Amino acid sequence: MEIKTIARIRSDFPTKFGIPHQSGRIDSLRADIIFEQEYRQAEAFRGLEEFSHIWILWGFSEAFEREWSPTVRPPRLGGNTRMGVFATRSPFRPNPLGLSSVRLLGVELHTQAGPVLHVAGADLMDNTPIFDIKPYIAPDCHPDAAGGFTERIQDHKLEVVFPEELMSRIPQEKRAALLEVLSNDPRPGYQKDPERIYGMPFGEWDIRFTVEREKLIVSEVEAFQKNSCKKAGKYIK
């Protein structure tokens, strides 16, 4: 069986750093799904506009060359506790596939890039390959589902201090999503050094910040340089 890439996503995350831990967590995030030439056929999308949400089956493209591991260290558990790979959403799986549910904002059939799906709440890095799309329906939701070890993880929000002169560099329509991403604490769970300066690429900008206790303080906003991707999230100064 051969799995083909049918589309790629266009999001504001050029690197993995800062991506929400799960889809739907930050609804103000916007992204577009752009289809490969072979699948730019309007009839393939007939009826999709009637659904409010869709499932996206996608690939952990940065893990394609890595071997799978039977146990992994979930970052949200501090990076020291091991869990079985099938009890996590780790990318280092026998088949590095991801599954996300997102809100469908619109289906635009006739663009220069063919049919485009506008979605909200995606947890995907820019240019992630997409293998399939399916409608999300009400029976897919299980309100009584147990969350396993994730229910024991403290889900907290940070207070974000974003100086006005720095915020003015961010387009108005991107500000709400950026603030939500920052308030959800984009750091790995095992990094708590208040002296560390982080660099988080978001759209066309590199957002640099520190975190002290429950307060995230933005210190710089610079134009994002693609060749600096490897520095994302690492100690800068």
C-alpha positions in Angstrom: 0.0 0.0 0.0 1.3 3.4 -1.0 0.2 6.5 0.9 0.3 9.6 -1.2 0.6 13.2 -0.1 -2.7 14.9 -1.2 -2.1 18.3 0.3 0.1 20.5 2.5 -0.8 22.9 5.2 0.2 26.5 5.4 0.4 27.6 9.0 2.3 30.2 11.1 4.7 27.6 12.6 7.8 27.3 10.4 9.3 25.0 13.2 7.9 22.6 15.7 8.6 25.0 18.6 5.4 26.6 19.9 2.9 24.4 18.2 -0.1 23.7 20.5 -0.1 20.3 22.3 -3.3 19.3 20.5 -5.6 20.4 17.8 -8.5 22.7 18.7 -6.7 24.1 21.7 -6.2 27.5 20.1 -9.2 28.2 17.9 -7.9 31.6 16.8 -5.1 30.0 14.9 -5.7 30.1 11.2 -4.3 27.8 8.5 -4.9 26.8 4.8 -4.8 23.4 3.3 -3.4 23.5 -0.3 -3.8 20.4 -2.5 -1.4 18.8 -4.8 -2.0 19.2 -8.5 -3.5 15.7 -9.0 -6.2 16.4 -6.4 -7.3 19.9 -7.4 -10.7 18.7 -8.6 -13.7 20.7 -7.4 -16.0 17.6 -7.5 -13.8 15.9 -4.8 -15.0 18.5 -2.3 -18.8 18.4 -3.1 -20.7 18.4 0.2 -17.7 19.1 2.4 -19.0 22.7 3.1 -21.9 21.2 5.1 -19.6 20.0 7.9 -18.3 22.2 10.6 -15.2 20.2 11.4 -12.9 17.8 9.6 -10.3 15.1 10.5 -6.8 15.5 9.0 -4.5 12.5 8.7 -1.0 13.8 8.3 2.7 12.9 8.6 5.4 13.8 11.2 7.6 14.8 8.3 10.6 15.5 10.6 10.5 12.0 12.0 10.3 10.1 8.7 14.0 9.1 8.9 13.9 8.2 12.6 13.5 4.7 14.0 10.4 4.1 16.1 10.8 3.5 19.9 8.6 1.2 22.1 8.8 3.8 24.9 9.1 7.6 24.7 9.4 10.5 27.1 6.4 12.8 26.8 7.7 16.4 27.1 4.6 17.4 29.1 5.6 14.8 31.8 8.9 16.6 32.2 11.0 14.6 29.8 12.0 12.0 32.3 9.0 9.6 32.6 8.7 6.9 30.0 5.4 5.8 28.5 4.6 3.2 25.8 4.6 4.8 22.4 1.0 3.7 21.8 -0.1 5.5 24.9 1.2 8.8 23.5 1.1 11.0 20.5 4.9 10.8 19.9 6.1 11.1 16.3 8.5 8.3 16.8 6.1 5.5 15.9 6.2 2.5 13.6 4.2 4.7 11.1 4.8 8.4 11.9 1.2 9.5 11.4 -0.8 12.2 13.2 -4.5 12.8 13.4 -6.1 16.2 14.1 -9.6 17.5 14.2 -10.0 21.1 13.1 -12.8 23.6 12.5 -13.6 24.1 8.8 -14.0 27.8 8.2 -14.6 27.6 4.5 -14.1 25.7 1.2 -12.8 28.0 -1.6 -12.9 26.0 -4.8 -11.6 28.4 -7.4 -8.2 29.9 -6.5 -4.9 30.1 -8.3 -3.9 27.1 -6.2 -7.1 25.2 -6.8 -9.5 24.2 -4.0 -8.3 25.6 -0.6 -9.7 24.6 2.8 -9.5 27.3 5.5 -9.3 25.9 9.0 -9.0 26.9 12.6 -7.2 25.3 15.5 -4.6 23.2 13.5 -1.6 21.9 15.4 0.6 21.4 12.4 3.9 22.8 11.3 4.0 24.7 8.0 4.3 22.5 4.9 3.3 19.3 6.8 2.2 16.6 4.3 -1.5 15.7 4.5 -2.6 12.2 3.5 -6.3 12.3 3.9 -9.3 14.4 5.0 -12.5 13.1 6.4 -15.6 14.8 7.8 -15.9 15.0 11.6 -19.4 14.0 12.8 -21.1 14.1 16.2 -20.6 10.4 17.1 -16.9 11.0 16.9 -17.1 12.9 20.2 -17.0 10.9 23.4 -17.6 13.3 26.4 -17.0 10.5 28.9 -13.6 9.5 27.5 -10.8 9.0 30.1 -7.7 11.1 29.4 -5.1 8.7 31.0 -1.9 10.4 32.3 -2.8 13.6 30.5 -5.5 14.3 33.2 -2.8 14.4 35.8 -0.9 17.2 34.0 -1.4 20.7 35.2 -3.0 22.7 32.5 -2.0 26.2 33.3 -1.9 29.6 31.5 0.9 32.1 31.7 0.5 35.8 32.1 1.9 37.4 28.9 3.7 40.7 29.0 4.0 42.0 25.5 5.2 45.6 25.3 3.1 47.7 23.0 6.0 48.9 20.8 6.8 45.2 20.1 3.2 44.2 19.6 2.8 47.0 17.0 5.0 45.0 14.7 2.5 42.1 14.6 -0.4 42.5 12.2 -3.7 43.0 14.0 -5.3 39.8 12.7 -2.4 37.7 14.1 -2.2 39.1 17.6 -4.9 37.1 19.3 -3.5 33.8 18.1 0.0 34.7 19.1 -1.0 35.7 22.6 -2.8 32.5 23.0 0.1 30.4 21.9 2.4 32.3 24.3 -0.1 32.0 27.2 -0.2 28.2 26.7 3.5 28.0 27.6 5.3 26.9 24.4 8.4 25.7 26.3 9.1 22.0 26.7 7.9 20.7 30.1 11.4 20.0 31.3 12.7 23.6 30.7 12.1 26.0 33.7 15.2 28.1 33.7 14.2 31.8 34.2 17.5 33.0 32.6 16.9 31.2 29.3 15.9 33.3 26.3 13.6 31.5 23.9 13.1 32.2 20.2 9.8 31.1 18.8 9.2 31.6 15.1 5.6 32.6 14.3 4.7 33.6 10.8 7.2 36.1 9.6 8.5 36.9 13.0 10.9 35.6 15.6 9.4 36.2 19.1 12.0 36.1 21.9 10.9 35.8 25.5 11.8 34.7 29.0 9.5 33.0 31.6 9.7 33.7 35.3 7.3 31.7 37.4 3.9 32.3 35.8 4.8 35.3 33.7 6.1 35.3 30.1 7.9 38.4 29.1 8.5 39.2 25.4 11.8 41.0 24.9 12.3 41.1 21.1 10.3 40.8 17.8 12.5 40.4 14.8 12.1 39.3 11.2 12.3 35.5 11.1 15.3 34.1 9.1 14.6 30.6 7.7 18.3 29.6 8.2 17.8 30.2 12.0 15.2 27.4 12.3 17.6 25.2 14.2 17.9 27.8 17.0 14.2 27.9 17.6 13.4 27.3 21.2 17.0 27.1 22.3 19.1 29.3 24.6 20.0 32.4 22.7 21.8 34.7 25.1 
